[in-house]
Amino acid sequence: MSTTPEHDARVAKLTFASVYPHYVTKVERKGRSEQELLTVIEWLTGFDEAKVQELIEKNVTFETFFERATLNEHAPLIKGVICGYRIEEIDTPLTRQARYLDKLVDELARGKKMEKILRKPA
């Protein structure tokens, strides 16, 4: 599935610091914790809590955030629709990676069990 160049540019320019508080609000409103959110972020990106805080303080863009990340080898197991896009069909790597994170946050907020969110091959 092709996203538009404008959409991809918007995703690339978003700052992680501007989105992170929305992730926290979303999961906490549904009874999950910021610590669980950090666990999900670490699983996907390899960033521990201190690194996440550093990236927030440096106000990095999603482009920089994912350039510095070591994506989990099982991330391609994240499938489904988020923000109107089927993740596994998104052509642009950065946009797909950002949607991986969105999908994991959404699953956490919906109450999915952590062992299901942190995918492992069958």
N, C-alpha and C positions, 0 to 999 in steps of 0.2 A: 504494500500500500504506500503510495507516495503522499508525503506531506508536502505542503507548499514551501518554497524557499523562504517566504516571509514567516511562516510558522516555525521553521527550523531556526531561523535567525532570532526570533523572539525567545525560543527555548534557550539558545546558546547565551543570550545576553541577560537572562534572568539571574539574579544573584541568589546563591544558596541561602544567604542570611535573610533575604526577604521572604523566602518560602518556608524555611524551617519553623518559624513560629506558627504558621498555619498547620503544618504537620502535627506539631505538639498539641495545638488546640483541638484538632480533629480527633486524635487518638485519646486525649484526656476526656473529652466530652463523651466518649463512648466507653469510659471506664478503664482504659489502658493507660500505661505509664510512659513518661518520657524515657525512662530507662529501657523499656521494651522497644521503643522507637530507635534508640541508639543501638540496640542489639541488631535490629533489622538493617540499619544503615551500615553497621560494621560488617555484617554478613555479606551485603552486596558490594561494598566498596573497599573493605579492609581498613577503614578509618576508625580508630578508637575514639572515645569521648573527647580526649584532649585534642586530637587532630580535627575533629568536627568543630570544636570550639575555636580552634585557630583559624580554620577556613571561614567560619562565621565572622570572626574579628577582622580578617583580611578582606572580607566582602567579595569573595571570589564569585565569578560567574559559574553557571552550570557547565559551561565549556571547560573552564579551568578545573572545576571540581572533578569532572569525570576524566579529564586528562591525567590528573594526579592519582586517580583511583586505580586499584588493582581489582577489576571486576571478578566476582566469584565465578568460578568455572561452571557452576550450575545455573547462572543467571538466565541462559537461554531456555530453561525450563519454565520461566515465568511467561505465562500465556494468558490470553483473554482480552477483554475490551476495557479500555480506560480512556476517558476524555474523548470518546467517540472513535477511537482508533484501536484496531486489533494489533496488539503489541508485536506479535511474531511476524506481522506483515509490514512493519515500518522499515523503510529502506535506509533512512539516515541513522547511523550508529548513535550519535549523541541524543537525538530525539528518542530513539528506542531505549537507551539507558535511562533517560529521565523518566520515561513511562514505566520502566521496571520499578524505579523507586516509588513513583505514584501508586502503582498497583500494590506493592508491598505495604505501603502506608494504609491504603484502602482496606486491604485484607486484615491488617492489624486492628483498624478501627471497627471493622465488622465483626470482630470477635473470633476470627479464625485462630486455631491453635498454633502456637509458635513453631512446633515441629513441622506443620504443614506449610507455613509461610517460608521457612528456611528450607527450601527444596533440596531434595537429594534424589539422585537417579533411582529408578525402580529396580 
